């Protein structure tokens, strides 16, 4: 339990200065993240061939910009969550720890999504298949917290009255 508390505190700290738009719009949020990080962020929709171990999304940190690739099959909330997960990695400035390199893993995913990419321009590439590392737990919880904030409606003029008299009191 203490580990989850520490994890949540770390994620909340990374999100302290991040504005989540209301109503939530992923493109607007990505522009906000680009401003927050002081570098361009590009969102790319790609077709990923179906198969075991294929990532739904991938973050590529180049020297001059961040690129997030997301599978065209992902839509709605799923797409938002995938992109926010990658943004979680960006906010934590995670580095690649690719334990699947011997069987292809991230290198194969990168070649699949970006066959013409010059490997020299890539600072880091992260593609996940499981949530068994601290980095993955941080990114996943960060995505969850972003979308949780997106669902909250902004405080309105009657919120204090609702709190004082009990929301849903039936009158």
Secondary structure as UniProt FT lines:
FT   HELIX           2..15
FT   TURN            16..17
FT   HELIX           26..37
FT   STRAND          40..46
FT   TURN            52..53
FT   STRAND          57..62
FT   STRAND          65..71
FT   TURN            72..73
FT   HELIX           76..92
FT   TURN            99..100
FT   HELIX           101..103
FT   HELIX           105..113
FT   TURN            115..116
FT   HELIX           119..121
FT   STRAND          122..127
FT   HELIX           134..151
FT   TURN            157..158
FT   HELIX           159..165
FT   TURN            167..168
//
